[in-house]
Amino acid sequence: MLSADSLPNSFGLLFDLDGTLTETNPLHYRAWELVLAEVGYDLTPTIYEQVISGRTNAQIVVDLLPSYSVAEGAALSDRKEALFRQLAPDLEPVLGLPLLLKALESCHLPMAVVTNAPKDNAIHMLTALGLRERFATVVLAEEAPPGKPDPAPYRLGLERLNLPASGAIAFEDSPPGVRSAVAAGIFTVGLSTTHAPEELTQAGASLVIENFTDQRLWQLLRSHLGDEAIPLSAAFTV
């Protein structure tokens, strides 16, 4: 297992998107709530957390609407995602993310987004956040079926960055996402933006933080890259 003392000489970072780079949970909840209401299904926060959060649309539809055909499920998913994009014209990054990315610029670390989001959503969110150019490598669930919690998406992310699992850190906000990254052999940092810290720890996260200002994260990165690459003062500029 990767630790602050065992980070390799060269490594990269892999980020989930929803709930990790930006807090979109309330928007997704509202979009699912409206779309499911159209077909007579009353969504609750408990069902959302247990069945929807961190999973692919195909998995969600099978569990919530088992009588739906593949085509019907795809059509409902498309309506939901279009509604989400309407609800999210502007997005804000999770606290500390811009500072972290700025501090890492000179390190030229390979980075990727690994997401269960559909392609149109991923493009929309990265564009709204001004991160399209920063994350040239984006792995979609449709490219690595069956998607999270299976390790396939993160394994593909490692392949595209030309990194071994021991040379990466993953950031995730949901138990399915954490399980995906951990199963791929990656040291995983959980962000408690959408789930309780203990849920992320139980899923396998080695470190759980509230946001990217957490000093334990900065210390983990500095222990590998050095204080010159990430000055101690940078972590206190939030």
N, C-alpha and C positions, 0 to 999 in steps of 0.2 A: 504494500500500500504506500502511495506517495505521501510524504510528509514534508514539513518545512526543512528537514535535514537531508531529505533524499531526492529533492527535485533535480532532474538531469540538467546537463549543461545547456541544452536547447529544448525548448518546449513551446506549446501553443495553448490557446484558450478557446473553448467551445461554449457558446452561450445559447440557451433556450431563448425564445423570443417573448411570447405572452407571459406576463408576470415576472419576467427576469430582466429584460431590457426596459420594459414599460408595463405599468400596472393597468391591464385591460380587463381584469376579471369582472368588474361591475358592468362593463359594456357587453361582454359575452353573455353574462347572465341575462341581461335585458333582452338581447337579441334572441337567445334560446327561449326565454319566457314568452315573447310575442309569437314566435313561430310555432312553438308547441301549443300555445293557446288556440291557434287556428285549427288544430286537429283535435282539440278537446283534451289536451294533456296539461295538467296543472303542475308546473315546476315548483319545487321547494328548494331552499338553500341546502338541505341535507342531500337531496338527490343530485343537485348540481355538484356538490363537493365529492360525492362518492362515485357518481357515474359519468360526469361530464369533464370535470377539470383534469387537464393534462392528457386527454385521450383523443383519438382521431374521431372524425365525424362518423365514419363507417362503424366503428365500435360502439359509439353512442347510440346511433339509430337502431342497431341490432338489439341493444339492451332495453331501450325505451319503447321502441315501436317494432317488436319482433314480427308483426304481420306484414311489414312493408317489404316490397321488392327492392332489389338493388337500385333500380331506376327511380322508384319513389323516394328512397332514402337519399339518393344523390340530388334529386330535385329539391327536397326539403333542406338539405345541407346548403345548397347553392343559395336558397332564399335567406337562410340564416346568415350566411357570410356576407351577402350583399347588404343586409340590414346592419350587420356589425360595422361595415365600412362607412355606411351612412351615419352611424352613431359616433364614429371616431375620425372626424376630419382632421383633428389635431391631437397629438399625443405628447406626453412629457416623459422623459427618461426617469428610471428609478434613481433615487437620490444617490449622488456620488458617481454615477456611471460616466458622465462627461469628464469629470476630473480624473477618473481612473484611466480612461482611454487617452486623455491628453498626456498623462504622466508616462504612459507606455509607448507613446509615439516613437521616441528615439530608439526603442528596443527592437522595433520592426518584428514583433512577434506574429507568427501566423495565427489568424483568428477565423472562426467560422460561426455561423448561426445554424443550429440544429433544431428544427421545429416541426411540430405536428400540424402547423397552420397550412391551409391551402396556399398555393402560389400567389394568387391575387392578394390575399391578406398579408402575406409576408412582404411583398413588394410595397403594399400600401403602408404598412407599419414602419418599415425601414426608411421609406421616403419621408413619412411624416416626422420621423425622428432625426432626419438628416444623416442617416448612417448607411445609405446604399453603397457608397464608395468604400467606406471603412470595412464593410463585410462583403467582400467580393465572393466569398464562398458561402453558399446557403444550401443546406441539405433539407429537403422536404420529405415528409412521411411517405408521400407517393413514390419517391425515388428509392426508398428503403423499406418496403413492406415487411411486416405489418405495421410499422411505426412503433413509437413508444407505447408500452414499456419494454418492448423487445429491444435488444442492443443494436439491431441493424442500423438505425440512423446514426448513432455515434460511431459505429465502426466505419461507416461510409465517410463520416466527417474526418476521422483520423486518416483514412486513406487519401482523401482529397488534400489534406494538409501535409501528407507524407510524414506522419508522426506515429510513434508507437504509443500505446495506451499509457505507458509509464512516463511519457513526455507531454502530458496534457493535464489541464484542469478544466472541469465542466461546471457550469453554473445552471442551476435548475430551481424551479419554485414548486413543483408538484411531485408527489410520491411516484407516479408513473414515470416522470422524467428522470427523477433520481435513480430509480431502479434501472432504467435504460442505460444511463451513463455508467453506473456501478457495474452492471453486467458486462459492459464493454471494457471493464478494467480500469476506468478513469477515476482519479481522485475527484470527488464531487463536492462542491460547495452548494448548500441549499440556501435559498432566499425565502424568508418567512413572509412574503408579500401576500400569499393566498392560502397558505396552510400553516398550522401550528408547528413550531420548531420540532416538537417531539415526533410528529408525523414524518418529517423529513429525515430525522435521525433514524427512526425505525426503518425507513426505506433504504438507508445505507449512506446518507450524507456524512462525510467526515468532519465537516465544519458547517454550522448554520449561522447565517448573518441576517440582520434586518434589512440592510442595504449595503451599497458599495463603500460606505464611509467606515465600516468596521475595521478597527486597527489590526485585528488578527489577520484579515485578508491582506492588508498592505504589508504586514510583517512577513507573511508567507511568501509574497512575491519578492520583497526586498531580500529575503534570505537566499534567493537564487540569483536575482539580477543585480543585487548590490545597491547600497545607498546612493551611489553616484547615478545609477540609472533611474531609481525612484527615490529622490530625496525625502528624508523623514518629514521635512516641512510640508511637502506636497500633500501628505495625508491629513494635514490639519488646516487645509485651506477651504474646506467646505463651508 
